[in-house]
Amino acid sequence: MAVEAGLLADEIREQNRIFLKYITTKRPWVALKVAMTLDGKIATADGDARWVTSAEARGFVHQLRSQLTGICVGAGTVRADDPMLDCRLEGGKNPVRILPDSRASLSPDSRIAQSAGRIRTILAHTGAAAPAKLEQLRACGVETLPCAARDGRIDLGDMLAQLGALGIDSILLEGGEALNGSFIGQGLVDEYYFFVAPKILGGKDAKTAVGGTGFAKMADARGVRIESVRSFGPDLLIHGYPGNR
């Protein structure tokens, strides 16, 4: 009897992509989600981002929150929005909330800190964080994770390695421009979900999807292999993976 090998190999790798990365690297799969206008803005100059995309698009994001183990945002996003970062689908699973926050600036009065007793919350920090502040956050139920520093900020590679050791196999990155720029610049993103709303915000001070220092030449830009383009209400979702330009 003839035996065929390699059938549906690409489909199987796609289906098991999170497990395959985690089991081989012990680091979580990182899926970056961005909601932006046609001109690439994610918020106004004063931080207003409610709402860039439609209820249909936001519903899909809550599905992602339920499917992935963790959700990650930066300290600036928490200060601006005071979010809960929970899953609002009936029967959905709340992700572990992961906060890279070098100096532990998270307010104990924030909604995240106040709900840390019932939704697992991990604050990653460097040695620059005040011990008294860390103790205050731990008293709220926040887990604190000391990480190595890189250029005065959290070494994201070290943070991911430590999160993997804690059993976190996947993360939905919903960062602002600075955190997104750091993850992309360091080649730490495994998957992209870009929601594009049919709106033009304009303004040179409006928040963009990806910040950081960027790349000096167009030839050095990160390539994305687009897998699909779907509609959610009036919005488009561009889904892809790092790949050739």
Residue frames relative to the residue before (quaternion, step in Angstrom):
aa qw qx qy qz dx dy dz
M 1.0000 0.0000 0.0000 0.0000 0.00 0.00 0.00
A 0.4092 -0.7226 0.5055 0.2343 3.56 -0.81 1.02
V 0.1722 -0.7677 0.6118 0.0821 3.54 -1.06 0.84
E 0.1752 -0.7850 0.5885 0.0821 3.55 -0.79 1.04
A 0.1855 -0.7862 0.5838 0.0811 3.57 -0.94 0.94
G 0.7799 0.3859 -0.2587 0.4193 3.52 -1.25 0.48
L 0.3836 0.7321 -0.4884 0.2800 3.57 1.24 0.20
L 0.8531 0.0399 -0.0686 0.5156 3.56 -0.96 0.96
A 0.2037 0.8246 -0.5097 0.1370 3.59 1.13 0.57
D 0.6680 0.4995 -0.3142 0.4535 3.60 0.89 -0.89
E 0.6559 0.5179 -0.3105 0.4530 3.56 0.97 -0.87
I 0.6616 0.5029 -0.3044 0.4654 3.57 1.00 -0.82
R 0.6319 0.5157 -0.3343 0.4722 3.58 1.01 -0.76
E 0.6356 0.5285 -0.3226 0.4611 3.57 1.01 -0.82
Q 0.6818 0.5007 -0.2887 0.4485 3.56 0.87 -0.96
N 0.7872 0.3127 -0.1377 0.5134 3.57 1.03 -0.83
R 0.2616 0.8272 -0.4761 0.1439 3.57 1.25 0.34
I 0.6439 0.5182 -0.3357 0.4518 3.61 0.96 -0.75
F 0.6759 0.4943 -0.2907 0.4629 3.57 0.84 -1.00
L 0.6708 0.5183 -0.3136 0.4279 3.59 0.87 -0.94
K 0.6625 0.4784 -0.3255 0.4757 3.60 0.93 -0.76
Y 0.6872 0.5040 -0.3001 0.4286 3.55 0.82 -1.00
I 0.6956 0.4878 -0.2909 0.4400 3.59 0.87 -0.90
T 0.7176 0.4382 -0.2518 0.4792 3.60 1.16 -0.56
T 0.7931 0.2948 -0.1481 0.5120 3.61 1.07 -0.67
K 0.2998 -0.7630 0.5004 0.2785 3.58 1.26 -0.50
R 0.5799 0.5232 -0.3964 0.4825 3.56 1.17 0.65
P 0.5304 -0.6487 0.4320 0.3335 3.60 -1.04 0.61
W 0.5119 -0.5830 0.5430 0.3214 3.50 -1.33 0.52
V 0.1717 -0.7981 0.5731 0.0719 3.60 -0.84 0.96
A 0.0615 -0.7831 0.6189 -0.0076 3.56 -0.65 1.21
L 0.2232 -0.7897 0.5622 0.1024 3.58 -0.60 1.16
K 0.0854 -0.7827 0.6159 0.0280 3.56 -0.88 1.03
V 0.0138 -0.7834 0.6207 -0.0292 3.54 -0.90 1.01
A 0.1121 -0.7402 0.6569 0.0893 3.56 -1.11 0.75
M 0.1186 0.8284 -0.5290 0.1409 3.57 -0.41 1.19
T 0.5361 -0.5912 0.4954 0.3432 3.54 -1.34 0.30
L 0.7123 -0.4337 0.3241 0.4466 3.57 -1.29 0.08
D 0.7293 0.3835 -0.2415 0.5126 3.59 1.10 -0.61
G 0.6514 -0.6103 0.2972 0.3389 3.57 1.12 0.67
K 0.4986 0.6512 -0.4318 0.3754 3.60 1.19 0.42
I 0.2273 -0.7836 0.5651 0.1226 3.58 -1.05 0.80
A 0.7881 0.0134 -0.0101 0.6153 3.60 1.26 -0.22
T 0.5728 -0.5700 0.4574 0.3711 3.55 -1.28 0.36
A 0.7222 -0.4338 0.3050 0.4440 3.56 -1.28 0.12
D 0.7352 0.3816 -0.2386 0.5069 3.61 1.05 -0.66
G 0.6715 -0.5685 0.2764 0.3868 3.60 1.25 0.42
D 0.4561 0.6860 -0.4662 0.3226 3.62 1.19 0.04
A 0.0478 0.8153 -0.5719 0.0769 3.58 -0.70 1.14
R 0.5772 0.5967 -0.3708 0.4163 3.60 1.22 0.31
W 0.6195 -0.5559 -0.5541 -0.0141 1.43 -0.63 2.37
V 0.4759 -0.6556 0.4975 0.3102 3.58 -1.03 0.72
T 0.8111 0.2078 -0.0741 0.5417 3.56 0.82 -1.02
S 0.6650 -0.5473 0.3726 0.3456 3.53 -1.37 0.25
A 0.6822 -0.4632 0.3721 0.4261 3.55 -1.35 0.16
E 0.6176 0.5486 -0.3521 0.4400 3.60 1.06 -0.70
A 0.6698 0.4860 -0.2992 0.4751 3.59 0.93 -0.88
R 0.6650 0.5011 -0.3122 0.4573 3.58 0.93 -0.85
G 0.5997 0.5579 -0.3607 0.4461 3.59 1.11 -0.59
F 0.6467 0.5044 -0.3217 0.4731 3.58 1.01 -0.77
V 0.6194 0.5401 -0.3459 0.4529 3.59 1.04 -0.73
H 0.6492 0.4994 -0.3282 0.4706 3.60 0.99 -0.70
Q 0.5735 0.5439 -0.3846 0.4768 3.58 1.16 -0.43
L 0.6435 0.5107 -0.3177 0.4734 3.58 0.97 -0.84
R 0.6329 0.5332 -0.3340 0.4512 3.59 0.97 -0.82
S 0.6770 0.4887 -0.2911 0.4670 3.56 1.01 -0.79
Q 0.7014 0.4937 -0.2693 0.4379 3.59 1.04 -0.77
L 0.7282 0.3998 -0.2338 0.5051 3.59 1.02 -0.78
T 0.5918 -0.6329 0.3784 0.3256 3.56 -1.10 0.70
G 0.8267 0.1159 -0.0229 0.5501 3.57 0.91 -0.90
I 0.1934 -0.7289 0.6377 0.1570 3.52 -1.38 0.23
C 0.1290 -0.8212 0.5557 0.0146 3.57 -0.88 0.96
V 0.0823 0.7597 -0.6420 0.0625 3.55 -0.96 0.96
G 0.5104 -0.6639 0.4613 0.2933 3.55 -1.23 0.42
A 0.7011 -0.4739 0.3352 0.4141 3.55 -1.32 0.26
G 0.6331 0.5477 -0.3378 0.4301 3.60 1.02 -0.74
T 0.6368 0.5215 -0.3215 0.4681 3.57 1.02 -0.79
V 0.6549 0.5082 -0.3167 0.4610 3.58 0.95 -0.83
R 0.6574 0.5052 -0.3162 0.4612 3.59 0.94 -0.83
A 0.7035 0.4858 -0.2740 0.4403 3.57 0.93 -0.90
D 0.8230 0.2968 -0.1050 0.4728 3.57 0.85 -1.01
D 0.1745 -0.7902 0.5520 0.2010 3.61 1.16 -0.57
P 0.1427 0.8446 -0.5047 0.1078 3.61 0.81 0.99
M 0.4606 -0.6397 0.5311 0.3108 3.53 -1.37 0.15
L 0.1703 -0.8208 0.5210 0.1605 3.60 1.13 -0.73
D 0.4205 0.6853 -0.4814 0.3490 3.56 1.01 0.81
C 0.4743 -0.6183 0.5276 0.3382 3.55 -1.35 -0.09
R 0.1947 -0.8281 0.5207 0.0715 3.56 -0.66 1.11
L 0.4422 0.6636 -0.4758 0.3712 3.56 1.18 0.52
E 0.5144 -0.6254 0.4785 0.3396 3.55 -0.99 0.76
G 0.8157 0.1689 -0.1639 0.5285 3.55 -0.71 1.10
G 0.4928 0.6756 -0.4235 0.3484 3.59 1.27 0.02
K 0.4282 -0.6908 0.5312 0.2393 3.55 -1.31 0.37
N 0.3998 -0.7020 0.5340 0.2494 3.57 -0.86 0.93
P 0.3738 -0.7163 0.5335 0.2502 3.61 -0.90 0.85
V 0.5618 -0.5373 0.4937 0.3897 3.54 -1.32 0.32
R 0.3009 -0.7678 0.5385 0.1733 3.60 -0.75 1.02
I 0.0981 -0.8091 0.5792 -0.0150 3.55 -0.67 1.19
L 0.0563 -0.8295 0.5543 -0.0379 3.56 -0.60 1.17
P 0.1836 -0.7499 0.6245 0.1181 3.64 -0.45 1.12
D 0.1608 0.7873 -0.5564 0.2116 3.58 -0.38 1.26
S 0.3202 -0.8238 0.4287 0.1873 3.55 0.29 1.35
R 0.8055 0.2758 -0.1202 0.5106 3.58 0.82 -1.00
A 0.4411 -0.7075 0.4457 0.3259 3.58 1.29 0.27
S 0.1678 0.8261 -0.5155 0.1535 3.54 0.78 1.08
L 0.4095 0.7296 -0.4656 0.2885 3.61 1.24 -0.14
S 0.3761 -0.7306 0.5241 0.2237 3.57 -0.82 0.99
P 0.4850 -0.6557 0.4883 0.3105 3.61 -0.95 0.79
D 0.6616 0.5007 -0.3012 0.4700 3.59 1.24 -0.39
S 0.4614 0.6816 -0.4514 0.3445 3.61 1.25 -0.06
R 0.6191 -0.5586 0.3986 0.3819 3.54 -1.20 0.49
I 0.6101 0.5461 -0.3577 0.4490 3.59 1.09 -0.64
A 0.6881 0.4686 -0.2938 0.4697 3.60 0.81 -0.95
Q 0.6811 0.5077 -0.2964 0.4364 3.57 0.92 -0.88
S 0.7381 0.3760 -0.2281 0.5117 3.61 1.16 -0.45
A 0.3889 0.7591 -0.4556 0.2550 3.59 1.29 0.10
G 0.5879 0.5934 -0.3689 0.4076 3.57 1.17 -0.43
R 0.7753 0.3107 -0.1781 0.5203 3.59 1.16 -0.47
I 0.7322 0.2444 -0.2025 0.6026 3.60 1.25 -0.26
R 0.4572 -0.7130 0.4493 0.2841 3.59 -0.54 1.16
T 0.0277 -0.8048 0.5895 -0.0634 3.54 -0.83 1.08
I 0.0759 -0.7969 0.5993 0.0051 3.58 -0.80 1.06
L 0.1229 -0.7806 0.6107 0.0523 3.57 -0.76 1.06
A 0.2014 -0.7730 0.5946 0.0915 3.56 -0.63 1.19
H 0.0305 0.8146 -0.5742 0.0759 3.59 -0.86 0.93
T 0.4101 -0.6667 0.5522 0.2870 3.55 -1.32 0.16
G 0.7174 -0.4287 0.3265 0.4416 3.56 -1.31 -0.13
A 0.5518 0.6212 -0.3911 0.3958 3.59 1.26 -0.13
A 0.5439 0.6235 -0.4031 0.3911 3.60 1.22 -0.25
A 0.4723 -0.6805 0.4886 0.2742 3.57 -0.98 0.88
P 0.5066 -0.6721 0.4417 0.3109 3.63 -0.76 0.97
A 0.6400 0.5304 -0.3369 0.4422 3.60 0.98 -0.78
K 0.6514 0.5053 -0.3176 0.4686 3.59 1.02 -0.77
L 0.6343 0.5271 -0.3316 0.4581 3.57 0.99 -0.78
E 0.6499 0.5097 -0.3133 0.4686 3.56 0.98 -0.83
Q 0.6231 0.5440 -0.3276 0.4566 3.57 1.05 -0.77
L 0.6782 0.4762 -0.2852 0.4815 3.57 0.97 -0.84
R 0.6261 0.5296 -0.3394 0.4608 3.58 1.02 -0.74
A 0.6172 0.5508 -0.3425 0.4454 3.57 1.09 -0.67
C 0.6465 0.4988 -0.3088 0.4877 3.59 1.25 -0.46
G 0.6052 -0.5571 0.3600 0.4401 3.57 1.26 -0.31
V 0.4801 0.6618 -0.4387 0.3729 3.59 1.28 0.07
E 0.3149 -0.7137 0.5911 0.2050 3.58 -0.97 0.87
T 0.2010 -0.7863 0.5729 0.1144 3.60 -0.89 0.87
L 0.1364 -0.8056 0.5765 0.0087 3.54 -0.94 1.01
P 0.2246 -0.7892 0.5544 0.1394 3.63 -0.26 1.18
C 0.0722 -0.8070 0.5860 -0.0136 3.56 -0.88 1.04
A 0.5863 -0.5435 0.4607 0.3855 3.52 -1.27 0.36
A 0.3935 -0.7077 0.5380 0.2341 3.56 -1.23 0.51
R 0.0624 -0.7606 0.6452 0.0357 3.53 -1.24 0.62
D 0.8233 -0.0938 0.0051 0.5597 3.57 -0.49 1.22
G 0.7292 -0.4493 0.2305 0.4617 3.57 0.97 0.88
R 0.7006 0.3985 -0.2614 0.5311 3.58 1.27 -0.02
I 0.6897 -0.4469 0.3466 0.4521 3.54 -1.29 0.08
D 0.3895 -0.6655 0.5838 0.2542 3.55 -1.05 0.82
L 0.3289 -0.7966 0.4720 0.1856 3.57 -0.20 1.28
G 0.6043 0.5537 -0.3574 0.4479 3.59 1.08 -0.63
D 0.6528 0.4941 -0.3066 0.4856 3.58 0.98 -0.83
M 0.6338 0.5318 -0.3328 0.4524 3.58 0.98 -0.81
L 0.6704 0.4965 -0.3027 0.4608 3.58 0.90 -0.90
A 0.6343 0.5244 -0.3351 0.4586 3.59 1.00 -0.77
Q 0.6766 0.4827 -0.2959 0.4708 3.58 0.96 -0.83
L 0.6319 0.5151 -0.3354 0.4720 3.59 1.03 -0.72
G 0.6239 0.5323 -0.3359 0.4633 3.57 1.03 -0.73
A 0.6449 0.5177 -0.3144 0.4660 3.57 1.02 -0.78
L 0.6621 0.4830 -0.2970 0.4900 3.59 1.22 -0.47
G 0.6037 -0.6048 0.3398 0.3928 3.58 1.28 0.11
I 0.4947 0.6381 -0.4433 0.3894 3.59 1.24 0.22
D 0.1549 -0.8514 0.4994 0.0407 3.56 -0.30 1.29
S 0.8092 0.1204 -0.0539 0.5725 3.61 1.19 -0.28
I 0.1078 -0.7925 0.6001 0.0143 3.55 -1.11 0.79
L 0.2402 -0.7077 0.6445 0.1613 3.53 -1.11 0.80
L 0.1960 -0.7929 0.5711 0.0820 3.57 -0.50 1.21
E 0.0153 0.7927 -0.6066 0.0580 3.57 -0.57 1.21
G 0.1873 0.8478 -0.4752 0.1424 3.54 0.96 0.89
G 0.5336 -0.5582 0.5126 0.3754 3.48 -1.43 -0.04
E 0.7836 -0.3657 0.2142 0.4543 3.54 -1.28 -0.05
A 0.6612 0.5180 -0.3277 0.4324 3.62 0.96 -0.78
L 0.7023 0.4545 -0.2800 0.4710 3.59 0.79 -0.98
N 0.6271 0.5251 -0.3380 0.4656 3.60 0.99 -0.78
G 0.6571 0.5201 -0.3094 0.4493 3.56 0.95 -0.87
S 0.6506 0.5152 -0.3167 0.4594 3.58 1.01 -0.79
F 0.6694 0.4930 -0.3056 0.4642 3.59 0.87 -0.90
I 0.6846 0.4698 -0.2955 0.4725 3.60 0.87 -0.90
G 0.6579 0.5355 -0.3105 0.4291 3.57 0.91 -0.92
Q 0.7309 0.4000 -0.2255 0.5049 3.57 1.09 -0.72
G 0.4979 -0.6976 0.4074 0.3154 3.58 1.25 0.21
L 0.4393 0.7339 -0.4159 0.3090 3.58 1.13 0.66
V 0.5752 0.5799 -0.3847 0.4299 3.62 1.26 0.05
D 0.2391 -0.7941 0.5494 0.1023 3.58 -0.91 1.00
E 0.8054 0.0890 0.0049 0.5860 3.59 1.14 -0.55
Y 0.1962 -0.7972 0.5645 0.0848 3.58 -1.07 0.77
Y 0.0307 -0.7379 0.6738 0.0220 3.52 -1.15 0.85
F 0.0194 0.8046 -0.5909 0.0556 3.58 -0.32 1.25
F 0.1440 -0.7639 0.6260 0.0615 3.56 -0.60 1.19
V 0.1013 -0.7926 0.6008 0.0237 3.57 -0.86 1.01
A 0.1995 -0.7902 0.5739 0.0800 3.56 -0.66 1.18
P 0.4696 -0.6865 0.4734 0.2899 3.62 -1.01 0.75
K 0.4476 0.6426 -0.4799 0.3955 3.54 0.57 1.26
I 0.1772 -0.7429 0.6308 0.1367 3.56 -1.22 0.50
L 0.2110 -0.8139 0.5342 0.0872 3.57 -0.55 1.17
G 0.1705 -0.8156 0.5314 0.1528 3.57 0.89 -0.91
G 0.5849 0.5994 -0.4284 0.3392 3.55 -1.32 -0.13
K 0.4003 -0.7491 0.4761 0.2280 3.55 -0.65 1.10
D 0.7128 0.4391 -0.2653 0.4783 3.60 1.16 -0.42
A 0.4300 0.6835 -0.4797 0.3434 3.59 1.24 0.08
K 0.5437 -0.6400 0.4392 0.3192 3.57 -1.14 0.67
T 0.2629 -0.7707 0.5641 0.1368 3.55 -0.94 0.93
A 0.6657 -0.5403 0.3470 0.3801 3.56 -1.26 0.40
V 0.8053 0.0911 -0.0091 0.5857 3.58 0.98 -0.84
G 0.1153 -0.8060 0.5795 0.0367 3.56 -0.75 1.08
G 0.4085 0.7136 -0.5170 0.2380 3.53 -0.99 -0.84
T 0.7173 -0.4363 0.3226 0.4370 3.55 -1.28 -0.25
G 0.3367 -0.7632 0.4924 0.2483 3.58 1.17 -0.45
F 0.5471 -0.5944 0.4757 0.3479 3.55 -1.29 -0.35
A 0.5339 -0.6818 0.4090 0.2878 3.55 -0.94 0.92
K 0.7947 0.1946 -0.0867 0.5684 3.60 1.09 -0.69
M 0.5945 -0.5761 0.4302 0.3601 3.55 -1.13 0.68
A 0.6293 0.5589 -0.3329 0.4252 3.57 1.05 -0.74
D 0.6826 0.4841 -0.2828 0.4688 3.59 1.20 -0.46
A 0.4280 0.7244 -0.4597 0.2842 3.61 1.23 -0.16
R 0.5435 -0.6127 0.4641 0.3374 3.56 -1.14 0.67
G 0.3141 -0.7533 0.5494 0.1791 3.55 -0.87 0.95
V 0.1397 -0.7674 0.6208 0.0788 3.55 -1.19 0.64
R 0.2598 -0.7434 0.5992 0.1441 3.55 -0.90 0.99
I 0.2444 -0.8036 0.5272 0.1286 3.57 -0.27 1.25
E 0.2408 -0.7935 0.5501 0.0988 3.54 -0.79 1.12
S 0.8122 -0.0772 0.0882 0.5714 3.58 0.97 -0.75
V 0.1429 -0.7286 0.6599 0.1147 3.52 -1.37 0.41
R 0.0030 0.8164 -0.5735 0.0684 3.57 -0.64 1.19
S 0.3928 -0.6944 0.5504 0.2461 3.53 -1.28 0.43
F 0.0225 -0.7370 0.6751 0.0226 3.53 -1.17 0.78
G 0.7779 -0.1383 0.0491 0.6110 3.56 -0.09 1.26
P 0.8047 -0.2263 0.1715 0.5213 3.62 -0.80 -0.93
D 0.6335 0.5764 -0.3084 0.4138 3.59 1.27 -0.27
L 0.3188 -0.7073 0.5928 0.2159 3.53 -1.34 0.35
L 0.1787 -0.7412 0.6339 0.1299 3.55 -1.16 0.67
I 0.1264 -0.7592 0.6367 0.0477 3.54 -0.77 1.13
H 0.0615 -0.8140 0.5772 -0.0208 3.56 -0.55 1.22
G 0.2144 0.7950 -0.5456 0.1559 3.56 -0.85 0.92
Y 0.3891 -0.6941 0.5626 0.2241 3.51 -1.41 -0.07
P 0.6137 -0.5053 0.4125 0.4448 3.60 -1.16 0.30
G 0.2616 0.7708 -0.5443 0.2031 3.56 -0.89 0.87
N 0.7643 -0.3692 0.2676 0.4559 3.51 -1.33 -0.20
R 0.4836 -0.6524 0.5044 0.2933 3.53 -1.15 0.67
